[in-house]
Structure formats: structure tokens, C-alpha cells
Amino acid sequence: MSHEIEEVALQVSAAEVHRRIIELGGAGRMEEALALIHPEVIDHRGGTSGDHHGLDAWKDKWEHMHDGFQDVSVTVEHNVASGDFSVNRYTLRGTHSASGRRYEVTGLDMIRVQNGKLAEHWALADLAAMGRQLSADDSVEGPAQTDTGRQIRH
């Protein structure tokens, strides 16, 4: 990690860490984004896979996050931060590579920052809406799900 990134990480708010990780990741600057993530990060993914621990698990998630998709983008619509926590409401857009069908869904994620680095992460995305948009049958419906496919009871 560069000394400059390390110094910046220790001086910024949770909202700024959140914003920078999304910005750097979206620009393909993964190593710089990873420098803002705590080595012992906990990614609360739920579902059958449970929580993922450590920077290697985070790297693996990022390496495979967009498998089968292209033109993926995240637009932060609203951010609320308090102390060590930052929450984003965002719009996720992309194209399914095989079918060419586009999707646009809403999601939420929350992080906890410790010593200027992302230490914990929680996320929800409307994967049911994504499935309907990518399906050849537009009448397909399903429950809202987390980013790991665990159903959310309304």
C-alpha cells in the first residue's frame, strides 16, 4: 500500500471511505480500493455461504462479481453516515453478456469503518427484479433477496 493512500485512509470519514472504494473499484483501480479495506474485513453475506472473512475473500468476490455481465455501474443515489457507519442507497446497472438484456436495480449497503478502513460490510440488492428484467418471460416474479440469494421476509 502506498504511504499516501495509508495517510488519507486514516484521516477520512466513513462516508468518504465508502465513496472512494466505489469510485476506485468502478475505475478498475482495485489495488487502490483494496488499500482502503481492513485486512480482517467481515463481509456479512448471509445465505448458505455465511460471512466471508479477510481481504482474500473480498478480492475473490470482486474478481467474480461481474462474471457474465458487462457495462456494470453503480450510482450512489443517497448516502447517510454517522460515526463509523456509512449507508448508501444505489442503483446497479449492467448488461447480461449472453442475452444482451439490460438490468437496473436498487440496492443498499452499509459499512463500518475502523482506523480509516472498511472493517464490516452488509448489502442488499433486489435480485428478484434483476431476474425479472433478465428473464425472457417478463412475468416472472420472486421475493427480494440479498446479494447472496437469501430471501428477505417483508
C-alpha positions as CSV (number, residue, x, y, z in Angstrom):
1,M,0.0,0.0,0.0
2,S,1.3,3.4,-0.9
3,H,2.1,5.7,2.0
4,E,-0.1,8.4,0.5
5,I,-3.2,6.2,0.4
6,E,-2.5,5.0,4.0
7,E,-2.3,8.6,5.3
8,V,-5.5,9.5,3.5
9,A,-7.4,6.4,4.9
10,L,-6.6,7.4,8.5
11,Q,-8.0,11.0,8.0
12,V,-11.3,10.5,6.2
13,S,-14.9,9.9,7.3
14,A,-16.8,6.6,6.9
15,A,-18.7,8.3,4.0
16,E,-15.5,9.3,2.3
17,V,-14.0,5.8,2.6
18,H,-17.3,4.4,1.2
19,R,-17.3,6.8,-1.7
20,R,-13.6,6.2,-2.6
21,I,-13.9,2.4,-2.6
22,I,-16.9,2.6,-5.0
23,E,-15.1,5.2,-7.2
24,L,-11.8,3.4,-7.3
25,G,-13.4,0.0,-7.9
26,G,-15.6,1.4,-10.7
27,A,-12.5,2.8,-12.3
28,G,-10.7,-0.6,-12.2
29,R,-8.2,0.6,-9.7
30,M,-8.7,-2.4,-7.5
31,E,-5.4,-2.3,-5.6
32,E,-6.0,1.3,-4.5
33,A,-9.6,0.4,-3.4
34,L,-8.3,-2.7,-1.6
35,A,-5.9,-0.5,0.3
36,L,-9.0,1.1,2.0
37,I,-10.2,-2.3,3.2
38,H,-9.1,-3.7,6.6
39,P,-7.1,-7.0,6.2
40,E,-9.6,-8.7,8.6
41,V,-12.8,-7.3,6.9
42,I,-16.0,-9.2,7.6
43,D,-18.4,-9.3,4.6
44,H,-21.8,-10.2,6.1
45,R,-23.2,-12.0,3.1
46,G,-25.8,-14.3,4.9
47,G,-27.4,-17.1,3.0
48,T,-25.8,-20.6,2.8
49,S,-22.3,-19.2,2.3
50,G,-22.4,-17.2,5.6
51,D,-20.0,-14.4,6.4
52,H,-16.8,-14.1,4.4
53,H,-13.6,-13.1,6.3
54,G,-10.4,-11.3,5.2
55,L,-9.1,-9.4,2.3
56,D,-8.6,-12.6,0.1
57,A,-12.3,-13.3,0.3
58,W,-13.0,-9.7,-0.6
59,K,-10.6,-9.9,-3.6
60,D,-12.3,-13.1,-4.7
61,K,-15.7,-11.5,-4.5
62,W,-14.6,-8.6,-6.7
63,E,-12.8,-10.8,-9.2
64,H,-16.1,-12.8,-9.8
65,M,-18.7,-10.2,-9.0
66,H,-19.5,-9.3,-12.6
67,D,-18.9,-12.7,-14.2
68,G,-21.4,-13.0,-17.1
69,F,-22.1,-9.3,-17.1
70,Q,-20.7,-6.2,-18.8
71,D,-21.1,-2.4,-18.6
72,V,-21.8,-2.8,-14.8
73,S,-22.0,0.5,-13.0
74,V,-23.1,1.7,-9.5
75,T,-24.6,5.1,-9.0
76,V,-24.9,6.2,-5.4
77,E,-28.3,7.9,-5.1
78,H,-28.1,8.8,-1.4
79,N,-25.6,8.4,1.5
80,V,-26.2,8.7,5.2
81,A,-23.3,8.5,7.6
82,S,-23.0,8.6,11.4
83,G,-19.7,8.0,13.2
84,D,-18.1,4.8,11.9
85,F,-21.0,3.8,9.7
86,S,-22.0,4.8,6.2
87,V,-25.0,3.6,4.2
88,N,-25.6,4.0,0.5
89,R,-28.8,3.6,-1.5
90,Y,-27.6,2.9,-5.0
91,T,-28.7,1.9,-8.5
92,L,-26.9,-1.0,-10.1
93,R,-27.0,-1.2,-13.9
94,G,-25.5,-3.6,-16.4
95,T,-25.9,-6.0,-19.3
96,H,-26.1,-9.7,-19.3
97,S,-23.3,-10.8,-21.7
98,A,-25.1,-13.8,-23.2
99,S,-28.5,-12.3,-23.8
100,G,-27.7,-8.7,-24.2
101,R,-30.6,-7.8,-21.8
102,R,-30.1,-4.8,-19.5
103,Y,-31.0,-4.6,-15.9
104,E,-31.4,-1.7,-13.4
105,V,-32.0,-2.5,-9.7
106,T,-31.9,-0.7,-6.4
107,G,-29.6,-1.8,-3.5
108,L,-28.4,-0.7,-0.1
109,D,-25.1,-1.3,1.5
110,M,-23.7,-0.4,4.9
111,I,-20.1,-0.3,6.0
112,R,-18.4,0.1,9.4
113,V,-15.0,1.9,9.2
114,Q,-12.2,1.2,11.7
115,N,-9.0,3.3,11.6
116,G,-9.9,4.7,8.2
117,K,-10.6,1.3,6.6
118,L,-13.7,-0.7,5.8
119,A,-14.0,-3.3,8.5
120,E,-17.5,-4.7,8.1
121,H,-20.0,-4.7,5.1
122,W,-23.6,-5.6,4.7
123,A,-25.5,-5.4,1.4
124,L,-29.0,-6.0,-0.1
125,A,-29.9,-5.9,-3.7
126,D,-33.2,-6.5,-5.4
127,L,-32.1,-9.7,-7.3
128,A,-35.7,-10.7,-7.9
129,A,-36.2,-7.5,-10.0
130,M,-32.9,-8.2,-11.7
131,G,-34.0,-11.8,-12.5
132,R,-37.3,-10.5,-13.9
133,Q,-35.5,-8.0,-16.1
134,L,-33.1,-10.6,-17.5
135,S,-35.7,-13.3,-17.9
136,A,-37.2,-13.9,-21.4
137,D,-40.5,-14.2,-19.5
138,D,-41.3,-10.7,-18.2
139,S,-44.0,-12.1,-15.9
140,V,-41.5,-13.9,-13.7
141,E,-41.7,-12.7,-10.1
142,G,-39.8,-13.6,-6.9
143,P,-39.0,-12.4,-3.4
144,A,-36.5,-9.7,-2.8
145,Q,-33.1,-11.2,-2.0
146,T,-29.7,-10.2,-0.6
147,D,-26.6,-10.2,-2.7
148,T,-26.2,-13.9,-1.8
149,G,-29.7,-15.0,-2.7
150,R,-31.1,-15.3,0.8
151,Q,-34.8,-14.4,0.8
152,I,-35.9,-11.3,2.8
153,R,-39.3,-11.6,4.5
154,H,-41.4,-8.4,4.0
